[in-house]
Amino acid sequence: MMINWFVIHNSEHLGPFSEEVLHQLFSEGDIEQGTLIWKEGMDDSISYEEAFLFKKEELSFRPIEETIDTKFETENFKQIKKEEQAIADDDLPPDLPPEIFNLQKIDSEHIAIEVEESIELVEDQEEIEEIEDTPVLIKKKKTRAAKSSKSYQYIIATLIMIILIPGAIFIKISVLKFKRPAKMSLHDYERLTEVSSDPALSNKYSFAMAKDKSTLWMSTNLPYSGDLVISMKSVTGKVLSPKKISLQTRGILNNKIATFSDFTFLEGLKLVDGYYEVEVSTTNDLEKPLITKFLHARKRQFRFFEVVLISNMDKSEFELLLQKNYKKAVSNDLEFWKELKQKYKTIQMITLQIQNSLKQVYDNPEKEWGEKVQHFEMDYKVKFGNFFTNFVIANDKSYEALKNKNFSNKLEIISNYTRLSRLARNIGSQTMSILNDLETFNNNLSLEEFKVSRKKSLNRLQNIINICNQKIEMIQTK
């Protein structure tokens, strides 16, 4: 496994990592598209996206085709209007029967006219003589009064209907409940329907997730319908997973509920319980159902952004489990740092032994140079060579086990493990380089050349010892 990439995190070079490990860190959400990386031979660092993702197509959503035929909708609307007009016509009272043309009616009207003329002639007199046909006139006035009374009744009834119909529609929409989806728990259904029945004129929202994490629902008190887009990003330290989660999805709002099941994950592999930064927005103007035409008009586009708990559990239950996970992560952290500290101490001790063996080559005058070099080579292979080989193999196995554990900062944990393996390999390469230099020397070296060679060789190993000291001191602060 070639390890040649470094991750730049908080002005520090973490790594090195192999390309395979980098891809795994990205898929698990431990690094992002914009995370800077670098390897030997590069003049400057670049982002993960520039290194590996620049050929990938940008995320795009398939447009949702219209499901309502415009022509059908227009004809259907005309038919509804005709039915409404027919109902309105049925509510009106029947026309009065036609009057019968006969002589009796003519005589009555003639008498009424004569009565009116007689009243005008005697209005200056102190007393008016009784007129025999007066009852006919009084009867006609009563008929006009009855007609006027009926007209007022129709007007009052119409006004009452104008007032009551929108009220009845509002009540019907407010108490309307969507049907519970098969995967939705009863508790979540009650919670979501409570929000959808909220009579407030401002938009309200509530979210729920299926137990198998395959479906997400959003309810609202907005009685419109149309396409919605959701973007979600987990809040660090507030989800039941050490991995970052980021996704996008589409759904259709209808009957005050929207369902989302086709997720595109930008980070992570699946939904988990936790707090998310949720952004919900419309793609176009929402459709207003016919029944809502009489209600207060709302905006047909909206954008909602808020930190929301997406979980099958109550908030108190989730917080308790989150705290438990955090304690487990802290416990794993302590166990890791303890183990890492012991490994650095072991490397430090072995490197000191190699350094002391090297000093015998330079400082023992009783043996020939070639004999001393040969003894050093055998001593290293027998005592230390196999140790470092086995150490690196065991360290790589430990690294594989770490990937399935929960840590408070997994990226930092993985980086320290790769540094440890690199340091162990560096001891072997430095020792072989020193041995190669020793074999080229002979007893004819000048004193000055001898001192330079001794200092250079011992300093190589001393640098490794110093690195171990620094790491041990760093771990003690954890």
VENCOR-V439579 format. One record per residue. N is the residue number from 1. RES is the residue in one letter. SS is DSSP state (H for helix, E for strand, C for the rest). OMEGA is omega in degrees with one decimal (999 if undefined). D_LAST is the distance of its C-alpha to the last C-alpha in whole Angstrom. Layout:
# VENCOR-V439579
N,RES,SS,OMEGA,D_LAST
N,RES,SS,OMEGA,D_LAST
This chain:
# VENCOR-V439579
1,M,C,-179.4,30
2,M,C,178.8,30
3,I,C,-175.2,26
4,N,C,178.6,27
5,W,E,175.9,26
6,F,E,176.3,23
7,V,E,-180.0,21
8,I,E,-175.4,21
9,H,E,-179.1,18
10,N,C,177.8,17
11,S,C,-180.0,19
12,E,E,177.4,17
13,H,E,178.4,19
14,L,E,-180.0,18
15,G,E,10.7,19
16,P,E,177.2,22
17,F,E,170.8,23
18,S,C,178.7,27
19,E,H,178.3,29
20,E,H,-179.5,29
21,V,H,177.6,25
22,L,H,179.0,25
23,H,H,179.9,28
24,Q,H,177.9,26
25,L,H,-179.8,23
26,F,H,-178.6,26
27,S,H,179.2,28
28,E,C,176.6,25
29,G,C,-179.5,24
30,D,C,170.2,20
31,I,C,-175.9,22
32,E,C,-179.9,25
33,Q,C,-177.5,29
34,G,C,179.8,28
35,T,C,-178.9,25
36,L,E,177.5,26
37,I,E,-176.7,26
38,W,E,172.0,27
39,K,E,-177.8,29
40,E,C,-178.3,30
41,G,C,179.6,34
42,M,C,179.5,33
43,D,C,-176.4,34
44,D,C,179.5,32
45,S,C,176.5,29
46,I,E,179.5,31
47,S,E,176.7,29
48,Y,H,-179.4,29
49,E,H,-180.0,32
50,E,H,-175.9,34
51,A,H,-170.2,33
52,F,H,-170.7,34
53,L,H,-171.6,35
54,F,C,-179.5,38
55,K,C,-177.8,41
56,K,C,177.2,40
57,E,C,177.5,42
58,E,C,179.7,41
59,L,C,175.6,41
60,S,C,179.9,44
61,F,C,175.1,45
62,R,C,178.7,49
63,P,C,179.3,51
64,I,C,-176.5,52
65,E,C,177.7,56
66,E,C,-176.6,58
67,T,C,-178.4,59
68,I,C,178.9,62
69,D,C,-174.1,66
70,T,H,-178.6,67
71,K,H,178.7,70
72,F,H,-179.0,70
73,E,H,-179.4,68
74,T,H,-179.7,71
75,E,H,179.3,74
76,N,H,180.0,72
77,F,H,178.2,71
78,K,H,179.7,75
79,Q,H,178.7,76
80,I,H,-179.6,74
81,K,H,179.3,75
82,K,H,179.6,79
83,E,H,178.2,78
84,E,H,-179.8,77
85,Q,H,179.3,80
86,A,H,178.4,82
87,I,H,179.7,80
88,A,H,179.4,81
89,D,H,-179.6,84
90,D,H,-177.7,85
91,D,H,-178.1,83
92,L,C,178.2,86
93,P,C,-179.6,90
94,P,C,178.9,93
95,D,C,177.9,95
96,L,C,179.4,98
97,P,C,-179.6,101
98,P,C,-179.4,104
99,E,C,-178.2,107
100,I,C,-179.4,110
101,F,C,177.6,113
102,N,C,-176.2,116
103,L,H,180.0,119
104,Q,H,179.4,118
105,K,H,-179.4,114
106,I,H,179.0,116
107,D,H,-179.7,119
108,S,H,-179.5,116
109,E,H,-179.8,114
110,H,H,178.5,118
111,I,H,-180.0,118
112,A,H,179.8,115
113,I,H,179.9,116
114,E,H,179.0,119
115,V,H,-179.6,117
116,E,H,179.9,115
117,E,H,178.6,118
118,S,H,179.2,120
119,I,H,179.8,117
120,E,H,-176.8,117
121,L,H,-174.5,121
122,V,C,-176.5,121
123,E,C,177.0,118
124,D,C,-179.6,120
125,Q,C,-177.9,122
126,E,C,-179.7,121
127,E,C,-179.1,121
128,I,C,179.4,120
129,E,C,179.3,123
130,E,C,-179.3,121
131,I,C,-172.5,120
132,E,C,-174.9,121
133,D,C,-180.0,118
134,T,H,180.0,115
135,P,H,178.3,114
136,V,H,179.5,113
137,L,H,-179.2,111
138,I,H,179.3,109
139,K,H,-179.6,108
140,K,H,178.7,107
141,K,H,177.8,105
142,K,H,178.8,103
143,T,H,177.8,102
144,R,H,179.6,101
145,A,H,179.6,99
146,A,H,177.8,97
147,K,H,179.5,96
148,S,H,179.4,94
149,S,H,178.9,93
150,K,H,178.5,91
151,S,H,177.5,90
152,Y,H,179.2,88
153,Q,H,178.4,87
154,Y,H,179.8,85
155,I,H,-179.7,84
156,I,H,179.7,82
157,A,H,178.4,81
158,T,H,178.4,80
159,L,H,178.9,77
160,I,H,178.8,76
161,M,H,178.5,75
162,I,H,-178.8,73
163,I,H,-172.4,71
164,L,H,-176.4,71
165,I,H,177.4,70
166,P,H,179.0,67
167,G,H,179.3,66
168,A,H,178.0,66
169,I,H,-180.0,64
170,F,H,179.8,61
171,I,H,-179.9,61
172,K,H,-179.7,61
173,I,H,-176.7,58
174,S,H,-175.9,56
175,V,H,-178.9,57
176,L,C,179.6,57
177,K,C,176.8,54
178,F,C,-179.8,53
179,K,C,-177.3,53
180,R,C,175.4,50
181,P,C,-174.5,48
182,A,C,-176.1,48
183,K,C,-177.9,44
184,M,C,178.3,44
185,S,C,-179.6,43
186,L,H,179.3,46
187,H,H,178.6,43
188,D,H,179.9,42
189,Y,H,179.0,46
190,E,H,-179.5,46
191,R,H,-178.2,43
192,L,H,179.3,45
193,T,H,176.1,48
194,E,H,177.5,48
195,V,H,-178.4,46
196,S,H,179.7,49
197,S,C,-178.7,52
198,D,C,-176.7,50
199,P,C,-178.2,53
200,A,C,179.3,52
201,L,C,175.5,53
202,S,C,-176.3,49
203,N,C,175.2,47
204,K,C,-176.5,45
205,Y,E,174.9,43
206,S,E,-174.2,41
207,F,E,175.8,39
208,A,E,-177.5,39
209,M,E,177.7,37
210,A,C,-177.8,39
211,K,C,178.8,37
212,D,C,176.4,37
213,K,C,-175.7,36
214,S,C,-174.1,39
215,T,C,177.0,40
216,L,E,178.3,39
217,W,E,173.3,42
218,M,E,175.3,42
219,S,E,-179.2,45
220,T,E,175.6,47
221,N,C,177.2,50
222,L,C,-173.4,51
223,P,C,-179.8,54
224,Y,E,-179.2,54
225,S,E,179.1,54
226,G,E,-175.9,52
227,D,E,177.4,50
228,L,E,174.9,46
229,V,E,179.1,43
230,I,E,170.2,39
231,S,E,-177.4,36
232,M,E,176.9,33
233,K,E,-176.5,29
234,S,E,176.6,26
235,V,E,-176.5,24
236,T,E,178.0,20
237,G,E,-176.6,18
238,K,E,175.3,22
239,V,E,-177.8,23
240,L,C,178.4,23
241,S,C,176.8,22
242,P,C,-177.3,19
243,K,C,174.0,22
244,K,C,-179.4,23
245,I,C,178.1,27
246,S,E,-176.0,30
247,L,E,173.1,33
248,Q,E,-179.9,37
249,T,E,179.0,40
250,R,E,176.1,44
251,G,E,-179.8,46
252,I,E,175.4,49
253,L,E,179.1,50
254,N,E,179.5,53
255,N,C,173.9,54
256,K,C,176.2,51
257,I,E,176.4,48
258,A,E,-179.1,46
259,T,E,-179.7,45
260,F,E,-179.4,43
261,S,C,-179.7,42
262,D,C,-174.5,42
263,F,E,171.6,38
264,T,E,-175.9,37
265,F,E,173.9,34
266,L,E,174.5,32
267,E,E,-178.4,29
268,G,C,-175.6,28
269,L,C,-178.1,31
270,K,C,176.0,32
271,L,C,172.9,31
272,V,C,178.9,29
273,D,C,178.1,29
274,G,E,178.3,27
275,Y,E,-179.0,27
276,Y,E,167.1,29
277,E,E,-172.9,30
278,V,E,174.5,34
279,E,E,178.4,37
280,V,E,-180.0,40
281,S,E,176.6,43
282,T,E,176.7,47
283,T,C,178.1,49
284,N,C,175.8,52
285,D,C,176.4,54
286,L,C,179.0,54
287,E,E,177.7,57
288,K,E,176.0,59
289,P,C,-177.1,61
290,L,H,-176.2,64
291,I,H,-178.6,64
292,T,H,-177.6,61
293,K,C,-177.0,64
294,F,C,-175.0,65
295,L,C,177.2,62
296,H,C,-176.6,60
297,A,C,176.1,59
298,R,C,178.4,55
299,K,C,-176.8,53
300,R,C,171.5,53
301,Q,C,178.9,50
302,F,C,174.0,47
303,R,E,-178.2,43
304,F,E,178.1,41
305,F,E,-178.6,37
306,E,E,172.6,34
307,V,E,-171.6,31
308,V,E,173.3,32
309,L,E,176.6,31
310,I,E,-174.3,32
311,S,C,172.4,32
312,N,C,-175.5,35
313,M,C,169.9,33
314,D,C,-178.2,34
315,K,H,-178.9,31
316,S,H,178.5,30
317,E,H,178.8,30
318,F,H,-179.2,28
319,E,H,178.9,25
320,L,H,179.3,25
321,L,H,178.2,25
322,L,H,177.8,22
323,Q,H,178.3,20
324,K,H,177.8,20
325,N,H,179.6,19
326,Y,H,178.8,16
327,K,H,177.5,15
328,K,H,178.0,16
329,A,H,178.4,14
330,V,H,177.9,11
331,S,H,177.0,12
332,N,H,177.5,12
333,D,H,-178.0,9
334,L,H,178.9,8
335,E,H,-179.8,11
336,F,H,-177.3,11
337,W,H,177.2,8
338,K,H,178.8,10
339,E,H,-178.8,13
340,L,H,178.4,12
341,K,H,-179.7,11
342,Q,H,179.6,14
343,K,H,177.0,16
344,Y,H,177.1,15
345,K,H,178.3,16
346,T,H,178.4,19
347,I,H,179.0,20
348,Q,H,-179.5,20
349,M,H,180.0,22
350,I,H,179.4,25
351,T,H,175.9,25
352,L,H,178.5,26
353,Q,H,177.3,29
354,I,H,179.5,30
355,Q,H,177.9,30
356,N,H,177.6,32
357,S,H,178.4,34
358,L,H,178.6,35
359,K,H,178.5,36
360,Q,H,178.8,39
361,V,H,-176.6,40
362,Y,H,-168.9,40
363,D,H,179.8,41
364,N,C,-176.1,43
365,P,C,-172.4,47
366,E,C,-177.5,49
367,K,C,176.7,48
368,E,C,-177.2,49
369,W,H,-179.4,47
370,G,H,178.7,47
371,E,H,179.5,47
372,K,H,179.4,44
373,V,H,179.5,42
374,Q,H,178.5,44
375,H,H,178.8,42
376,F,H,-179.5,39
377,E,H,179.7,39
378,M,H,-179.5,40
379,D,H,-179.4,37
380,Y,H,-177.1,34
381,K,H,-177.1,36
382,V,H,-172.9,36
383,K,H,-167.4,33
384,F,H,-176.0,30
385,G,H,180.0,32
386,N,H,-179.8,32
387,F,H,-177.2,28
388,F,H,176.9,27
389,T,H,178.5,29
390,N,H,-179.7,28
391,F,H,-179.3,24
392,V,H,179.4,24
393,I,H,179.6,26
394,A,H,-179.9,24
395,N,H,177.5,21
396,D,H,176.8,23
397,K,H,177.8,24
398,S,H,179.0,20
399,Y,H,178.9,20
400,E,H,179.0,23
401,A,H,-178.3,21
402,L,H,-173.6,18
403,K,C,-179.0,20
404,N,C,-179.8,22
405,K,C,179.6,18
406,N,C,178.4,17
407,F,C,178.5,13
408,S,C,177.1,12
409,N,C,-173.0,12
410,K,H,-179.8,14
411,L,H,179.1,15
412,E,H,179.8,12
413,I,H,-178.4,12
414,I,H,-179.9,16
415,S,H,179.9,15
416,N,H,177.4,13
417,Y,H,178.6,16
418,T,H,177.3,18
419,R,H,179.5,17
420,L,H,178.4,17
421,S,H,179.2,21
422,R,H,180.0,22
423,L,H,178.8,21
424,A,H,177.4,23
425,R,H,-178.9,26
426,N,H,177.4,26
427,I,H,179.2,26
428,G,H,-178.7,29
429,S,H,178.3,31
430,Q,H,179.7,30
431,T,H,178.5,32
432,M,H,177.5,35
433,S,H,177.7,35
434,I,H,-179.8,35
435,L,H,178.4,38
436,N,H,177.3,40
437,D,H,-179.1,40
438,L,H,-178.3,41
439,E,H,179.7,44
440,T,H,179.3,46
441,F,C,174.4,46
442,N,C,-176.3,49
443,N,C,-178.4,50
444,N,C,178.1,52
445,L,C,174.2,49
446,S,C,-178.7,49
447,L,H,-179.4,47
448,E,H,177.9,45
449,E,H,179.1,45
450,F,H,-179.5,43
451,K,H,179.5,41
452,V,H,-179.7,40
453,S,H,-179.3,39
454,R,H,-178.1,37
455,K,H,-178.5,35
456,K,H,-177.4,34
457,S,H,-179.0,34
458,L,H,179.8,31
459,N,H,177.7,29
460,R,H,179.3,29
461,L,H,179.9,27
462,Q,H,177.4,25
463,N,H,177.7,24
464,I,H,178.0,22
465,I,H,179.2,21
466,N,H,177.5,19
467,I,H,177.8,17
468,C,H,178.0,16
469,N,H,179.7,15
470,Q,H,-179.5,13
471,K,H,179.1,11
472,I,H,178.0,10
473,E,H,179.1,9
474,M,H,-178.6,7
475,I,H,-179.7,5
476,Q,H,177.7,5
477,T,C,-177.4,4
478,K,C,999,0
